Amino acid sequence: MSDIQHFKPVQKYETFSYLPEMNADQVRRQIEYAIAQGWNPAIEYSEKEHAMSHYWYMWKLPMFGEQSVEAVLQEIEECRRANPGMMVRFLAYDNYAQSQGTAFVVDRGR
Protein backbone atom coordinates (compact mmCIF):
# COMPACT_ATOMS: atom_id res chain seq x y z
CA MET A 1 0.00 0.00 0.00
CA SER A 2 2.89 2.41 0.53
CA ASP A 3 3.76 2.22 -3.19
CA ILE A 4 0.60 4.12 -4.21
CA GLN A 5 1.34 7.63 -5.38
CA HIS A 6 -1.14 10.41 -4.71
CA PHE A 7 -1.11 13.21 -7.23
CA LYS A 8 -2.45 16.66 -6.61
CA PRO A 9 -5.17 17.36 -9.21
CA VAL A 10 -4.12 20.19 -11.50
CA GLN A 11 -6.35 21.67 -14.18
CA LYS A 12 -5.08 20.96 -17.69
CA TYR A 13 -6.20 23.27 -20.49
CA GLU A 14 -4.55 21.85 -23.63
CA THR A 15 -1.72 19.57 -24.74
CA PHE A 16 1.15 21.87 -23.77
CA SER A 17 -0.23 22.31 -20.23
CA TYR A 18 1.18 18.87 -19.41
CA LEU A 19 4.65 20.29 -20.01
CA PRO A 20 6.50 22.98 -18.07
CA GLU A 21 5.30 26.50 -18.94
CA MET A 22 6.90 27.79 -22.15
CA ASN A 23 9.30 30.70 -22.04
CA ALA A 24 9.08 33.65 -24.47
CA ASP A 25 11.44 32.05 -27.01
CA GLN A 26 9.46 28.80 -27.07
CA VAL A 27 6.20 30.70 -27.58
CA ARG A 28 7.82 32.66 -30.41
CA ARG A 29 8.96 29.43 -32.11
CA GLN A 30 5.47 27.92 -31.87
CA ILE A 31 3.99 31.04 -33.49
CA GLU A 32 6.69 30.97 -36.19
CA TYR A 33 5.81 27.35 -36.93
CA ALA A 34 2.09 28.12 -37.21
CA ILE A 35 2.72 31.03 -39.58
CA ALA A 36 5.13 28.91 -41.65
CA GLN A 37 2.33 26.35 -42.09
CA GLY A 38 0.12 29.09 -43.55
CA TRP A 39 -2.25 28.98 -40.59
CA ASN A 40 -4.16 32.10 -39.51
CA PRO A 41 -3.27 33.30 -35.99
CA ALA A 42 -5.90 34.27 -33.43
CA ILE A 43 -5.94 35.17 -29.74
CA GLU A 44 -8.58 34.33 -27.13
CA TYR A 45 -8.95 35.04 -23.42
CA SER A 46 -11.10 33.77 -20.56
CA GLU A 47 -11.58 33.91 -16.83
CA LYS A 48 -9.65 31.07 -15.24
CA GLU A 49 -12.73 29.66 -13.48
CA HIS A 50 -14.65 29.46 -16.80
CA ALA A 51 -11.85 28.22 -19.05
CA MET A 52 -13.17 24.66 -19.26
CA SER A 53 -16.93 25.26 -19.13
CA HIS A 54 -17.48 28.29 -21.38
CA TYR A 55 -16.40 29.57 -24.76
CA TRP A 56 -13.35 31.83 -24.69
CA TYR A 57 -13.67 35.46 -25.80
CA MET A 58 -12.01 36.24 -29.11
CA TRP A 59 -9.50 39.11 -29.01
CA LYS A 60 -10.37 41.16 -32.08
CA LEU A 61 -10.67 39.08 -35.27
CA PRO A 62 -8.37 36.28 -36.43
CA MET A 63 -5.26 37.72 -38.04
CA PHE A 64 -5.94 36.37 -41.53
CA GLY A 65 -2.78 36.08 -43.61
CA GLU A 66 -0.53 37.58 -40.90
CA GLN A 67 3.14 36.84 -41.60
CA SER A 68 4.74 38.81 -38.76
CA VAL A 69 5.51 37.00 -35.52
CA GLU A 70 6.12 40.42 -33.93
CA ALA A 71 2.59 41.57 -34.82
CA VAL A 72 1.11 38.45 -33.19
CA LEU A 73 3.25 38.85 -30.06
CA GLN A 74 2.23 42.52 -29.84
CA GLU A 75 -1.47 41.55 -29.98
CA ILE A 76 -0.92 38.91 -27.27
CA GLU A 77 0.67 41.58 -25.06
CA GLU A 78 -2.18 44.02 -25.74
CA CYS A 79 -4.69 41.32 -24.80
CA ARG A 80 -2.80 40.66 -21.54
CA ARG A 81 -2.77 44.35 -20.63
CA ALA A 82 -6.45 44.82 -21.46
CA ASN A 83 -7.51 41.70 -19.52
CA PRO A 84 -5.31 41.42 -16.42
CA GLY A 85 -5.58 38.17 -14.50
CA MET A 86 -7.33 36.34 -17.34
CA MET A 87 -5.99 33.39 -19.26
CA VAL A 88 -4.76 34.11 -22.80
CA ARG A 89 -4.27 31.53 -25.52
CA PHE A 90 -2.89 31.50 -29.04
CA LEU A 91 -4.72 29.64 -31.79
CA ALA A 92 -3.90 29.05 -35.43
CA TYR A 93 -6.58 28.09 -37.91
CA ASP A 94 -5.80 25.80 -40.84
CA ASN A 95 -8.12 27.04 -43.58
CA TYR A 96 -7.46 23.97 -45.77
CA ALA A 97 -8.44 21.43 -43.11
CA GLN A 98 -11.03 23.90 -41.77
CA SER A 99 -9.94 23.28 -38.20
CA GLN A 100 -7.49 24.51 -35.60
CA GLY A 101 -3.90 23.70 -36.47
CA THR A 102 -2.74 24.45 -32.93
CA ALA A 103 -3.88 26.08 -29.72
CA PHE A 104 -2.01 26.67 -26.47
CA VAL A 105 -2.26 28.83 -23.39
CA VAL A 106 0.25 31.68 -23.44
CA ASP A 107 -0.66 33.18 -20.04
CA ARG A 108 -2.37 31.16 -17.32
CA GLY A 109 -3.66 34.25 -15.56
CA ARG A 110 -1.96 34.88 -12.26
TITI-275386 format. One line per 8 residues: their letters; for each residue x, y, z of N, C-alpha, C. Coordinates in pm, 1 decimal, padded with zeros to 6 digits. Layout:
% TITI-275386
A = X,Y,Z,X,Y,Z,X,Y,Z  ...
END
This chain:
% TITI-275386
MSDIQHFK = 00080.7,-00120.2,00000.0,00000.0,00000.0,00000.0,00084.8,00126.4,00000.0  00205.9,00121.1,00047.4,00288.7,00241.2,00053.0,00342.3,00280.4,-00084.9  00326.6,00192.3,-00184.7,00375.7,00221.8,-00319.3,00278.4,00307.8,-00400.3  00159.6,00332.0,-00348.7,00059.9,00412.0,-00420.7,00098.7,00558.3,-00414.8  00101.1,00620.9,-00530.7,00133.6,00762.8,-00537.7,00004.2,00843.0,-00543.0  00001.7,00951.8,-00470.3,-00113.6,01040.7,-00471.4,-00071.8,01169.4,-00540.5  -00142.9,01202.2,-00647.0,-00111.0,01321.1,-00723.3,-00211.2,01431.6,-00692.4  -00160.1,01549.7,-00680.7,-00244.8,01666.5,-00661.2,-00314.7,01697.2,-00793.5
PVQKYETF = -00448.6,01705.6,-00794.9,-00516.6,01736.2,-00921.1,-00484.8,01878.7,-00966.5  -00444.3,01890.1,-01092.1,-00411.6,02019.0,-01150.4,-00490.9,02032.6,-01279.2  -00555.8,02145.8,-01298.1,-00635.5,02167.1,-01418.3,-00546.2,02172.3,-01541.9  -00580.8,02095.5,-01642.5,-00508.3,02096.1,-01769.1,-00598.4,02159.1,-01874.0  -00540.6,02249.7,-01954.8,-00620.2,02326.6,-02049.4,-00596.9,02285.3,-02194.4  -00487.0,02227.7,-02227.4,-00455.2,02185.3,-02362.6,-00329.3,02100.6,-02357.6  -00283.9,02051.1,-02470.4,-00172.2,01957.2,-02474.5,-00047.6,02009.4,-02404.8  -00008.5,02134.5,-02434.4,00114.7,02187.4,-02377.3,00106.0,02208.8,-02226.1
SYLPEMNA = -00012.9,02208.3,-02167.4,-00022.8,02230.9,-02023.3,00030.4,02112.1,-01943.5  00057.3,02001.0,-02008.5,00118.1,01887.3,-01940.8,00270.0,01901.0,-01932.9  00322.2,02000.3,-02000.8,00465.3,02028.8,-02001.3,00493.2,02150.3,-01914.3  00618.4,02174.5,-01879.0,00650.2,02298.4,-01806.6,00608.4,02419.9,-01890.4  00574.5,02529.4,-01824.0,00530.4,02650.0,-01893.6,00637.9,02696.5,-01992.0  00595.5,02736.4,-02111.4,00689.6,02779.3,-02214.8,00745.0,02917.3,-02183.9  00872.1,02936.9,-02217.7,00930.2,03070.3,-02203.9,00900.1,03150.2,-02331.7  00940.4,03276.2,-02334.7,00907.9,03365.2,-02446.9,00963.6,03312.9,-02579.4
DQVRRQIE = 01084.3,03256.5,-02577.5,01144.0,03204.9,-02700.8,01067.1,03084.1,-02753.1  01022.1,02997.2,-02664.9,00945.9,02879.8,-02706.5,00810.2,02920.0,-02764.3  00746.7,03019.3,-02704.8,00619.6,03069.7,-02757.7,00642.5,03127.5,-02896.8  00748.3,03206.2,-02911.3,00782.3,03265.8,-03040.8,00799.9,03157.4,-03147.1  00870.7,03050.7,-03114.0,00895.8,02943.4,-03211.2,00767.1,02870.7,-03250.3  00675.8,02854.6,-03154.7,00546.9,02791.7,-03187.1,00467.7,02879.7,-03283.2  00469.7,03010.2,-03260.6,00399.1,03103.5,-03349.4,00464.7,03104.7,-03486.7  00597.6,03103.7,-03490.5,00669.1,03097.1,-03618.6,00629.3,02972.0,-03696.7
YAIAQGWN = 00620.0,02859.6,-03627.4,00581.1,02734.9,-03692.8,00440.7,02746.8,-03751.9  00346.9,02799.6,-03673.4,00208.8,02812.4,-03720.8,00200.8,02901.1,-03845.0  00272.3,03012.4,-03842.5,00272.4,03102.6,-03957.7,00338.1,03035.2,-04078.3  00445.8,02961.1,-04056.1,00513.5,02890.7,-04165.3,00422.6,02786.1,-04230.2  00327.7,02732.4,-04154.3,00233.2,02635.1,-04208.6,00122.1,02702.0,-04290.0  00117.2,02836.0,-04285.3,00011.9,02909.1,-04355.2,-00115.8,02920.7,-04274.3  -00107.4,02891.5,-04145.1,-00224.9,02898.3,-04058.8,-00250.3,03042.6,-04017.6  -00376.1,03075.2,-03988.9,-00416.2,03210.3,-03951.2,-00417.8,03224.3,-03799.1
PAIEYSEK = -00334.7,03312.9,-03744.2,-00327.1,03330.5,-03599.1,-00452.4,03396.9,-03542.1  -00481.9,03363.7,-03417.9,-00590.3,03427.5,-03343.5,-00554.9,03422.8,-03195.1  -00619.4,03508.7,-03117.8,-00594.3,03516.8,-02974.1,-00728.3,03514.7,-02902.8  -00736.8,03439.6,-02794.8,-00857.9,03432.9,-02713.0,-00820.0,03450.9,-02566.9  -00918.2,03487.9,-02485.8,-00895.0,03504.0,-02342.4,-01019.3,03460.2,-02265.6  -00999.8,03424.9,-02138.2,-01110.3,03376.9,-02055.8,-01075.0,03390.8,-01908.2  -01178.9,03398.2,-01826.1,-01158.2,03391.0,-01682.6,-01111.8,03249.3,-01650.0  -01021.8,03238.3,-01557.1,-00965.2,03107.2,-01523.6,-01073.2,03008.8,-01479.1
EHAMSHYW = -01169.4,03055.9,-01400.6,-01272.8,02966.3,-01348.4,-01370.8,02919.1,-01455.9  -01373.8,02985.3,-01571.9,-01464.5,02946.4,-01679.8,-01392.9,02885.0,-01799.4  -01264.4,02865.1,-01789.9,-01185.2,02821.8,-01904.9,-01229.1,02686.4,-01960.5  -01279.3,02598.8,-01878.0,-01316.8,02465.8,-01925.5,-01466.7,02449.5,-01947.9  -01547.9,02544.6,-01904.0,-01692.6,02525.9,-01912.9,-01762.4,02629.2,-02000.8  -01689.6,02724.4,-02054.2,-01748.0,02829.0,-02138.4,-01660.5,02850.5,-02260.8  -01719.8,02914.5,-02362.2,-01639.5,02956.6,-02476.0,-01545.5,03067.8,-02433.1  -01429.7,03075.1,-02494.4,-01334.9,03182.7,-02468.5,-01375.7,03303.4,-02552.2
YMWKLPMF = -01339.2,03423.4,-02505.2,-01366.5,03545.5,-02580.4,-01257.9,03563.8,-02685.9  -01299.0,03600.9,-02806.8,-01200.6,03624.5,-02911.4,-01147.6,03766.9,-02898.4  -01015.4,03780.4,-02902.7,-00950.5,03910.9,-02900.8,-00947.1,03960.6,-03044.4  -01024.9,04062.0,-03072.4,-01036.7,04116.5,-03207.7,-01078.9,04004.7,-03302.9  -01036.8,04012.9,-03428.6,-01066.9,03908.5,-03527.0,-00941.9,03824.1,-03549.5  -00957.7,03703.3,-03606.0,-00836.8,03628.4,-03642.8,-00750.1,03713.4,-03734.8  -00622.6,03691.9,-03728.7,-00525.8,03772.3,-03804.5,-00499.7,03703.6,-03939.1  -00599.8,03707.1,-04025.5,-00594.2,03636.9,-04153.4,-00473.4,03679.9,-04234.9
GEQSVEAV = -00392.2,03581.3,-04275.1,-00277.8,03607.8,-04360.5,-00160.0,03675.8,-04292.8  -00162.3,03689.8,-04161.5,-00053.0,03757.9,-04090.5,00076.5,03678.3,-04105.1  00184.3,03746.9,-04141.7,00314.2,03684.1,-04160.4,00416.5,03729.1,-04056.9  00380.6,03825.0,-03972.9,00474.3,03881.2,-03876.3,00452.6,03822.5,-03737.0  00555.3,03754.0,-03688.5,00550.8,03700.3,-03552.4,00542.2,03816.0,-03452.9  00613.0,03925.0,-03482.9,00611.6,04042.3,-03393.4,00471.7,04099.4,-03378.5  00395.3,04104.7,-03487.4,00259.1,04157.1,-03481.8,00170.9,04069.0,-03392.8  00189.1,03937.6,-03401.9,00111.2,03845.2,-03319.2,00149.6,03861.1,-03172.5
LQEIEECR = 00280.0,03867.8,-03144.0,00325.3,03885.4,-03006.1,00276.3,04017.9,-02947.7  00271.9,04121.3,-03029.5,00222.5,04251.6,-02983.6,00074.1,04242.3,-02948.0  -00004.5,04171.7,-03028.2,-00146.8,04154.8,-02998.3,-00167.1,04072.7,-02870.9  -00083.9,03971.1,-02850.8,-00092.0,03891.5,-02727.5,-00066.2,03981.5,-02607.1  00035.0,04066.9,-02616.8,00067.4,04157.5,-02506.2,-00045.3,04257.8,-02482.5  -00105.7,04309.6,-02588.9,-00218.4,04402.3,-02573.8,-00336.1,04333.0,-02506.1  -00361.0,04208.2,-02542.0,-00469.5,04132.1,-02480.0,-00441.8,04111.9,-02331.3  -00317.8,04081.3,-02295.6,-00280.1,04065.5,-02153.9,-00304.9,04194.2,-02075.2
RANPGMMV = -00261.5,04306.2,-02132.1,-00277.4,04434.7,-02062.6,-00424.2,04473.1,-02047.6  -00503.5,04445.2,-02149.2,-00645.2,04482.5,-02145.8,-00727.7,04389.2,-02057.1  -00677.0,04269.9,-02029.1,-00750.5,04169.5,-01951.7,-00662.7,04110.5,-01842.2  -00622.3,04191.6,-01745.2,-00531.1,04141.8,-01641.6,-00593.9,04028.5,-01560.0  -00512.5,03929.9,-01531.8,-00557.7,03817.1,-01450.0,-00632.9,03710.5,-01526.8  -00662.4,03734.7,-01653.6,-00732.6,03634.1,-01733.8,-00633.0,03546.1,-01807.3  -00680.9,03429.0,-01847.4,-00598.7,03338.6,-01926.4,-00600.6,03386.1,-02071.3  -00487.7,03371.8,-02138.6,-00475.8,03411.1,-02280.1,-00419.5,03291.5,-02355.6
RFLAYDNY = -00480.4,03262.8,-02471.3,-00427.4,03153.2,-02552.0,-00412.2,03194.9,-02698.0  -00317.6,03130.4,-02762.6,-00289.4,03150.2,-02903.9,-00351.6,03033.9,-02980.7  -00416.6,03065.9,-03090.4,-00472.1,02964.5,-03178.8,-00423.6,02991.8,-03319.6  -00422.0,02888.2,-03402.1,-00390.5,02905.0,-03543.2,-00485.6,02816.8,-03621.9  -00558.7,02879.2,-03711.5,-00658.3,02808.9,-03790.6,-00600.9,02764.1,-03924.4  -00622.0,02637.9,-03956.3,-00579.9,02580.3,-04083.7,-00699.5,02589.9,-04178.1  -00695.3,02683.8,-04272.6,-00811.5,02703.5,-04358.4,-00830.8,02591.8,-04460.5  -00729.1,02509.4,-04485.7,-00745.8,02396.8,-04577.0,-00818.4,02281.7,-04508.2
AQSQGTAF = -00778.7,02249.2,-04387.1,-00844.3,02142.6,-04311.3,-00971.0,02193.2,-04242.3  -00990.1,02324.4,-04242.1,-01103.3,02389.7,-04177.1,-01114.3,02348.2,-04030.6  -01001.1,02361.2,-03962.5,-00994.1,02328.1,-03820.0,-00879.8,02407.1,-03756.5  -00863.1,02388.6,-03627.4,-00749.1,02450.6,-03560.0,-00624.3,02368.6,-03589.5  -00517.9,02437.8,-03627.6,-00390.4,02370.0,-03646.8,-00318.8,02352.3,-03514.7  -00333.8,02451.3,-03426.5,-00274.0,02445.1,-03293.3,-00347.1,02541.5,-03201.3  -00335.1,02517.6,-03074.4,-00388.2,02607.7,-02971.6,-00313.1,02579.5,-02843.2  -00267.7,02685.4,-02776.0,-00201.3,02666.7,-02647.5,-00214.9,02792.5,-02563.2
VVDRGR = -00213.9,02772.8,-02433.3,-00226.3,02882.6,-02338.7,-00091.8,02953.9,-02329.7  -00095.4,03085.5,-02349.4,00025.5,03168.0,-02343.6,00041.8,03224.7,-02203.2  -00069.3,03260.2,-02138.8,-00066.2,03318.0,-02003.8,-00175.7,03252.5,-01923.2  -00139.6,03189.7,-01813.0,-00236.7,03116.1,-01731.8,-00310.9,03204.8,-01632.8  -00290.4,03333.7,-01642.0,-00366.0,03425.2,-01556.5,-00329.1,03412.5,-01409.8  -00244.5,03496.1,-01365.4,-00196.3,03488.3,-01226.3,-00295.3,03545.6,-01130.0
END
